[in-house]
């Protein structure tokens, strides 16, 4: 989902100001640091097992279930209704016999009596409007087994339980069932689905649109938490075959391979479509001036668009008669090709805006494919929407008004999500930071690389960021999105974990070691379901470092950093023999210490202390090799550590 605007309320700012003024006045002897807590053994409370190795890799008996979907739906652009049937083929690879199956009915979030609607505040929320009278949710019927017999079922909010007529065998048992469903598309669907009105027609961004099986795993069994808005998704992998019938004047784009292009494009559009597949330059498939020309669409009442997507956790699509369409090839490291495509209205065209969307999509996907793992899908589609930014396999929805750096940023962020969580299938409902934070981190690297840094902005003073990152009102990153104040989600799911990974990479491990370990994490857990501790273990095992202190400080707890210079003296009172630097760690977070000293002659001397100096100490002294008096000493001269009290980071000779 899109990077959120990081705003704090006035009350939060007042509390922050009070807290940091108290920190500034804190007596240096009143350290809150406890090395026994920061470096305590026993961080991992469970040993490795056959399903999940102690190394962080999937175990030799790792399993996960699978669900294949055959979906046929129609879109009515007069009533805004999606209606159809889903057939689900489910495989139980677990060692457990299953008597029932839980499904997700995410459109029920928009039912007036849903849990999600009940918890929408009276103030503004991106997940709903307490004053909205929209009555959404599914109409469900004909829940049938493969023989056409009724299956006993019960709907609970955004979940459906199907009781099986006979137990589903462990280790490969299979069952098939089908469900008829319909719903009215919400105009504003929790910023993940919706309808954008344009001068040439509505744009339907369709997601959370079909009943889907919940994950059954070795951690929680059935993962059946309700969908209330903040927490995103946790889904099984499988193959999708989808048929979408829409008005013939619509163009339907879905994240997947289009199986019948000759039936749904005009001859000229089909030629352009095929040309784009081998072009590094953007090819216009349907131009702006053609949108209002009836000859730019086949002369029929409806058309059925047929798509497939293999080994995916979800599918989404968009439909409109207002679409301008363009595309270009994506070059993948293996030599394979994919297709970058953009769909947008005339209001989004021009002025360094959506006419560059395909360029951005191509660049983003090519960068991540080289850096982490090759892009797995046949297309990468960017749709201009009233959804500010939302990701799905092979397709994303981005704000129609975005342009220039804003459009690059949201496009790059949403396509970064292909790696987290589309390829690496973590539990977004519980651990938003494992996809939003990881994606924010990789976005920084791709933005540095794009078009010689066209939109790259260097990171600012981390000391100035400390008030946001270490705000005592923040919940820990490890909290679920449902357990975070909505105003804090931008910090805790996106910015803070992204910053944490960057500082782990740049300051603790080094780029080469971290990148290699991060790449291994992607490789080990591609199309699987890692937990946070699986991630922690992979990074530690691959780099050979004990990083328990880091996870405790940044992820598990909301600890703050305050390093201080207590004193500077000289060995045997002789500056020629070196300087003794005395340091303290005053808050709960340990980090490495970077010192820069300036000598009387103007020479700069740098020294970096490893985090281990705090492993059994709250104060530390060391000798800095110098041969003359020092005029000043500073901690963190590059201002890359978010120290909440930078005033005590400086010593100046009297």
N, C-alpha and C positions, 0 to 999 in steps of 0.2 A: 504494500500500500504506500501511498505517496508520503514524502517527508512532510511531517506536520510543522505548522508554524509554532515555534516554541515561545509561548506566552505564559507568564505567571500572573496570578491575580494580585491586586493591590495588597491584600492581606498577606499573601505569600512573600511579597517583596519586603513588607515591613518586618516579618519574622526573620527573613534572611539578613536584613540590615542589622537587626538587633543581635543575631547570632554572630555575625562576622565582626561587629564592633567589640563583642565580648572576647572573641578569639584574639583580636588585635591587642587587647589589653591583658591577655592571659600572662601570668607569671611563668617564666620559662621552666621553673622547677615543677610546675603542675602538669606534667606530661600525662596524657591519657593513653599512651601507648603501652600495650601489653604483649611482649614478644611471645609469651607462652600461648596466647590466643591466636596471634597471627601465624605462628609457625607450628602449631600443635599437630602432632601426628593424628592419624585416624580420620583424615578428611573424607576418605571413601568409606562409607559405612557398610558397603556390600562388596563381597569378593566377586571375582569373575566367575562366570558359569558357562555351561555349554552354549547358551544363547548369546551372551555378550562377554567377550573376552576382557580380562583385566588390562589388556593393552589398548582397549578402546575400540578394537575391531569387532565386527560381527563374529560371534562364536561359531564353532564348527557345526553346531546344530541350530544355528539361527533360522528362524522361520518368520513368515508373515503371510497373511491371507491375501486373496486376490479377488477382484470383481471386474467382470467385463460387462459392458453396457451396449445395448442396441436401443436407440431412441428415435422415435418418429414424432415430430411435432409440427404444428402450424402456428403462424403468427397472424393475428387479425389486427391490422393497423387502424381499424375504426373503433374497436372496443379495447384495444391494447391487451388482448388476451393471448397467452401461450397455452396451447392445449395439445395433449398427445399421450403417448404410451412409452414406458421404459421397461425393457426386459433385462433383468440382471442375472448373470451367471456367476455364482459365488463359489469359491473354493476355500475349504477350511484346511489350511496347512498346519494348524496348531496341533499340539498333542492332546487337546481337550475335545471331548464330544460336546457339540453345541445343540441345545434344545430350542434356542430362539435366536433371532437376529435383530439387532438395532439398526435403524436407518436414520439419516438426517433429513429433516424437512425444513430446510433453511428459509424458504419463503414464508413460513409461519411466523417468523419474526415480525412480519407486517400485519399480523392479525391483531385487532384491537385489544384482545385479552392475553396477548403473549407476555411472557416474563420480560422479554426485551423492552416492550412498550411500557411495561409497569415501572421499569427502572430508568426510563428516560427522564432527566431532570427538567424542571420548568425553564431553566436557562438553556441557551443554545447548546445543541449537541450534534455531532456529525452523524450519529447513529439513529436519529429520529427527532420528531417534533412532538412535544407533549400536547400541543394544540391541534395536531393534524387529525382530520376525520377520515383519512384513507382507510378502507377496510380491505386489507389484503389477505394473503395466505392461500394455501392450497384447497382445492376441491379434489378429494381422493375417492376413487372407486375401483371396483374390479381388481382387488388384490388376489391374484390367482397363482396357483402352482403350474408346473409345466403341463399338467393334464387338464387345465382349465377349471380346477376346483378351488373354491374359496379358501383363503388362508385366514386363520384367526389373527386379528391384529388390533392394536390399540394405539391411539395417537396421544402423546403427552407433549404439549407445547411444540417444540421444533424437532421432536423425535417420534419415531414410530417403532413399536415392537411387533415383530411377526413371530408367532409361536408356530414352530414347525410340526407337521403331522407326525413325523418320526425324527429321532435324533440324527444330526448331521455328523457323520463319522469323522474321527480325527485323521490327521496325516494324509489329507488329500480328498476328503469327502466333498461331493459337489451337489449343488442344488440350483434350480432355476425358477424364477418367479417373475411376474409382470405386474405393473401398476398403471392404471389410467390416472392422469392428473391434469389439472388446469389451474391457472391463476391469472390475475390481472397484474401487469407489470407496474411496480410503483414508479412514480416520476423521480423520486429521490429515495433510493434503496440503500440507506446506510453507507452512502458513498462507495458502493461496490457494484451497483446495478442501477439502471435508471433510463429516463427518456429525455433527450435534449431536443428542444424545439428550435428549428431553423427555418429560414425563409422558404426553403425548398422541401420541407418535410421533416418529420421526426426522425431522430437517430435512436434506435433501441440498442442499449448495451445490456446484454442478457447474461446473467450469472446467477448462481445459486438457484437454478431453474428446474432441476429434476431431483427426485428422491434418490439418495445415494447411501451406500452401506457405510456404517461407522467402522472405525478401526477396532479390531480385536487384537491385542498384543500381549506380550509377556510381562508388561509392566503393570497395567491396570485391568486387564481383561477387556471388557467393552468400554470404549471411550465415548460416553454418551452425555457429556456435558451439554447443556442447552446452548444454542446460538443466541446470544443477547446483544451482539453488535461489536464490542471491543475485540474479543478474541476471534481470530480467523479460523483456519481449517486444518484438519488432520484427516488424511484420506488414504485409502488403499490404491494400489496401482492396478491397471488393467488396460484392456483394449476397448476403444470406442468406435462404434459405427453410428452415424447420425444422419438423419434426413430431416431437412427443414423446409417446409412449404411456406412461401411468403408471396405477397403480391409480386407480379412479374416486373413491375417498375422498381422494385427494390433490388439492391445488391446485398447479398448475405455473405459475410466473412466469418469464418470460424478458425480457431487454432487447430489446424489439421490439414491433411491432404485433400484437395478438391478432386473428387472422383469423376465428375461429369462436366468439365469446363465447356465442352462443345455444346452442351444443352442450355447453359445459363449465361454465357457470354454471346454478344453479337460476333459475327465473323471478324470484324475489325478489332474488337476488344480482345478476342482470342489470339489474334496475331500479335498484338501488343503484349499480352500476358506471356506468351511464349518467348517473345523477344526479351522481356525483362529477366527471364530466368538465366540468361547468359550475358547480362549487361551490368557492368560496374557503375554505370551512370543511371540515375533514376529515369524510368520510362513511364510516361503518362498512359494509363490504360483507359481511363474515362476522364476527360478534361472538364474544366469548370463550365465551359460554354455548351458542353453536351448534356449536362445534368437536366436541363429543362427541355431537351429535344427528345420527343417520344421515340424517335428512331434509335436512341442509344440503349434501348432495352427491347428484348423480344416482344412481339405483338401477341401476348397471351394474357390471361387473367391471373394465373399463378404459375410459379416455377418451384420445383423441388431441388434444393441444393444438397448434394450428397458428399459427406466428409467422413474421413476416418483418422484416428490418431491412436498410435500403439504405445503401450507401456507408459501410460499417463495417469495422473491422479485426479484429473478433472478435465472438463471442456467448457468453453464459453464462446459466445458469438455476438455479432452485431448485425443489424439490418436497417437499411434506409434507402429511400429513393433520392436522398440528397447527397450521396457519397461522390466525391472526387476520389479516384483510385489511382495510385502510382506504385511502382515496385522496382526492385533491383536485386541482383543476385548477392548472396552472402557466400564468401569463400571460406571454407573450413579447413583446419590444418591437415586433415586426412586426404584432402583433394575433393571431398564431397561438396555439394552445393545446397544451400537453402535459399529461401526467397523472402526478402524484406518487403513488406507491403504496408501502405498507409491508406486509411479511409477517413475522409474529413469533408466538412461542408465548405461552401464558398466563404463563409464568415471567418474561417480559419486559414484561408489561403492568402499568402502574400505578406510582405513586411517582415521577412526573416522569421516566419512562423512555420506552419505545417507543411509547406512545400519542401522543407528540409527534414521532415520526419523520417522518411525512408533512409536518408543519409545518416541520421543519428542512429536509427535502428540497426543498420548494417554495421556501423562502426562499433557500437556497443557489443553486439553479438560476436563480431570477429575478435574483439579484444578479449572478452571473457573466455572464448573458445581456446585461444592460445594460452591464456594465463592459467586457467583452472581445469577445464574439461570441455571437450567438443560439444557444441550445441546439438541436441538430439532430434529436433523437430524439422519437418519439411518447410515450414513457414515461420515467420516472425511478424505479426500483424499489430500495428499501432492504430487505435481507433480514437478519433476526437469525440469527446463525450462530456456529459455533465458530471461524470465521475472524475474527481480530481486526479486520481491515480490509483489503479488497481491492476494486479497481475493475475494471469492465468496461464496455463501451458500454451505456448505458441501464440498468445494474443494478450494484449494489454489495453486498458482504457486510460486515457490521459485527458486532462482538461483542455477543452476546445479553445480556450483563450490564451493558452500558454504560447510563448514564442521565445526565440533566442535562447539565452542561458537557462531560462525557466523550462522551456520545452526539452532542451537537452537533458537537464537534470531529472525531470520526471520520467522521460523516456528511458534514460540510462538506469534509473533506479528500478523501474518496473521490469525491464528486461534483465537486470541483475538478479531479480527474483527467480528467473528460470533456474539458477543454480541453488538458490535457497528461497523457497522450499520445494520447487518443482522437481529438481533432480535429487537433492538431499532432503528427504521427506520428514522433517521434524514436526513436532506437535505444536502448531501455531496457537492453538486454543490455550495452551498453558505457557509456552515459552516464546513470546513474540520476539524477543531479542535474538533468537537463533535464526530468524530469517530477516527481520527488519534491520537489526544491528549488523549482522554479517553483510547484508546487502549495502548498507550505508558505508561500511568499511571498504568494500571492493569498488564502490562508486568513486571514492576519493582517488583511487589508483587509476581508474579508467578516465576520469576527467583530466587528470594530469597528462594522460597520453593523447586525448582526443584533439586532432587538428592542431598539433603543436601547442597545446594548452590554451585553446581559444577561450574556454570558459573557466579555466583553473584559477582559483584564488588561494594564495598561501594561507595556511592555518594561522590564526591570530595568536595573541598572547594567552597561553593556557592559564596563567594566573587570573586573568580577567574572566575566564570561563569557569573558574572554581565555584563561584557563587551559584551557577546553574548546575554544574556537575555534582557538587557536594552539598547541595541544599538539604538541610536536615528534614525538610518536609517531604522529600522524595521517599517513596517506597524503594526497597531493593530491586535491582534489575531482575532478580530471580522471581519476582512476583508475577502472577498471571495477569493478563491485561484486564480481566474482570475485577481484579483486586487493586487496580491503580486508579487514582483520580484521573479523570479524562484529560485534564490539563497537563498531567505528568507523562502521558503515554509517549509524546514526542521525544522527551528526554530519555525515558527509560527503555523504550523499545528500539529507538533509532539512534539518537545522537550519542548517548553515554556509552552503550556497548560498542558502537562504531569507533568512538574515541579510544576506548579501552583496548580494542584490538590493534589500533594504530600505535598506541604507546607500547603495547607488548611487542609488536613487530619491530618498531624503530628504536626503542630504548632498552628493552630487556633482552630480546633474543637476537635481534638483527634480521634484516629483510630476507636474507638467503635462507636462514634456518626456519624462520616462521613460514615463509611462502611454501617451502618444501613440505612442511608438516601440514599446513592448511590444504595443500593440494592432495595429500594423502587422505585427509579427512573426507574430502569430496569423493575421492576414489573408493575408499572403504564403504562409504554410506550412500553411494549413488543408488537411488530407487529403493532405499531402505529407510528405517525409522530410528534415527539416533536420539538418545537422551542427552541432556547437558553433560552428564558425567562421562558418557562416551566421548564427547568432544574434548572434555578436559583431559581424559586419559590418552587420547590420540596425540594431542599436542605435547603432553609431557613425555610420552614414550618415544615419539619421533625426534624430539629435541634433546632428550636426556636430562631435562630439567624438572625439578620439583617446583611446581607453580601453585601449590596449595594456597600460599599466602596471597597470590594475585587473585585467584578466584574468590577467596574469602573477602578480599578488600573491595573488589570492583563489582562482582556479580552477586554473591550470596548476601553480602551486607552493604550498607550505604555508608562506608567509612570515608573519612576525610584525610587529606595529606597536609602536614605542616612540618617541614624541615626547617631547622634554625641553626645559625652560627652563634655559638655561645661566646667564643673567645679565639683570639689569634695571638700566639706568643712565639718565641724563638728557642731553638735548641740551645741550651746552656747560655741563653740570652744573647746568642751570636747569630745575626741574620745570615751569615755566610754558611752556617751549618744546617739551615733549613727552618721552616716554619711549622709550628704545631697548631693544627686546626682542630678546634673542639666543636662538636655538633650535637644536636638533640633531635629526636623524633618526638613531636609533641602531640600528634593525633594518632588514630588507630591504624592508619594505612602505612605499611613500609614500602619504600621504593628505592631504587638505586639513587646515588647522590652524585651529581656532576658539579664540580667546583672549578671556578676560574679565578685565578689571582693575578693581580697586576703589580709588577715590581716598580721600584722607584725610577728605573730607567725606561719604563713603559712596556716592558716585556710581558706577554700574556702566558700564563702557565695553566694548563688544564689537567684535571685529574678526575677519574670516574671511580667511585666506590661501588662494589656490587651490593645487592640488597642483603646479602648475607651478613653485612656488618650489623644489621638489626636483628639477626636471628636469636641472639641472647643478650642484647643490649638495647637500652633506650638512649644512651649517650655514646659517643664515639670520638676518639682522638686519633689523629694520624699525622705523620710528618710529610709535608709537602717539600719536595726537593727544590730548593731555591737558594740563591747565593747573595741575595740583597734584601733590603727591607721591602715589605709589601705596603702598597698604598691602599688597596682595597681587595676584598675577597667577596665573591658572590656565588650563591647556590643557583643552579639552573640558569646559566647565562643566556641560553637560547629560548628560555621561557616556554618549554614544552611540557612541563609537569604542572598540573593544576593545584598549585599550593595555595591554601586558603588565606595565608598570612605572609605575603611576599616581603613585608616590612622587615621581618627577622631573617631574611635571606642574605642580607648585606652587612659586611663589616668594613668600616672605613677607619684608617689609621688616624689617630688624634695628633 
